[in-house]
């Protein structure tokens, strides 16, 4: 469940927030002066997002390396395929 909380409340209840995130997979948006500042998410979700991001950049780099001398159409097609794969 996504919850919004002030930075002061998080500071006062950090242990409780950590337990809710770790045990219930709750997610928090921490706000300061009513503006979103950071998110607290379960470590599994963070690691999954990081793996997906890393894979996207690996594919992007491979496309750049292989694109030298390629035609614009095939480059665009390869980039679209990489973006699709990264979104899955």
C-alpha positions in Angstrom: 0.0 0.0 0.0 1.3 3.5 -0.9 1.4 5.9 2.0 2.4 9.5 2.2 4.1 10.7 5.4 6.0 13.8 6.5 9.8 13.6 7.1 9.2 14.4 10.8 6.9 11.4 11.2 9.3 9.1 9.5 12.1 10.3 11.8 9.9 9.7 14.8 8.7 6.3 13.7 11.6 4.9 11.5 11.5 1.4 13.0 7.7 1.1 12.4 8.1 2.4 8.9 10.9 -0.1 8.2 8.8 -3.0 9.5 5.8 -2.1 7.4 8.0 -1.8 4.3 9.9 -5.0 5.0 7.1 -7.2 6.3 4.0 -5.8 4.5 5.6 -4.5 1.3 4.1 -1.1 2.0 5.7 1.9 0.2 6.1 5.4 1.5 6.4 8.8 -0.1 8.2 11.0 2.3 7.3 14.7 2.0 8.9 17.8 3.3 6.7 21.0 3.4 4.0 19.0 1.5 6.3 18.2 -1.4 7.4 14.6 -2.3 11.1 14.2 -1.5 12.0 10.5 -1.4 10.4 7.0 -1.6 10.9 4.2 0.8 10.3 0.8 -1.0 11.0 -2.8 -0.2 14.5 -3.9 -1.1 13.2 -6.6 -3.5 11.4 -3.9 -5.6 14.5 -1.7 -5.5 16.8 -4.6 -6.7 14.3 -5.5 -9.4 14.2 -1.9 -10.7 18.0 -1.7 -10.6 18.3 -4.9 -12.6 15.9 -3.7 -15.2 17.7 -0.3 -15.4 21.1 -2.0 -15.7 19.8 -4.4 -18.4 18.3 -1.5 -20.4 21.7 0.4 -20.3 23.6 -2.8 -21.3 21.2 -3.2 -24.3 21.5 0.5 -25.1 25.3 0.3 -25.0 25.3 -2.8 -27.3 23.1 -1.0 -29.7 25.4 2.0 -29.8 28.4 -0.2 -30.4 26.6 -2.2 -33.1 25.1 1.0 -34.7 28.3 2.4 -36.0 27.8 2.5 -39.7 24.2 1.2 -39.6 21.3 2.8 -41.4 19.0 5.1 -39.4 15.9 2.8 -39.8 17.6 -0.3 -38.4 19.0 1.8 -35.5 15.5 3.1 -34.7 14.0 -0.4 -34.9 16.7 -1.8 -32.6 16.2 1.0 -30.0 12.4 0.4 -30.0 13.0 -3.3 -29.4 15.4 -2.5 -26.6 12.9 -0.2 -24.9 10.1 -2.8 -25.3 12.4 -5.5 -23.7 13.4 -3.2 -20.8 9.7 -2.4 -20.1 8.8 -6.1 -19.8 
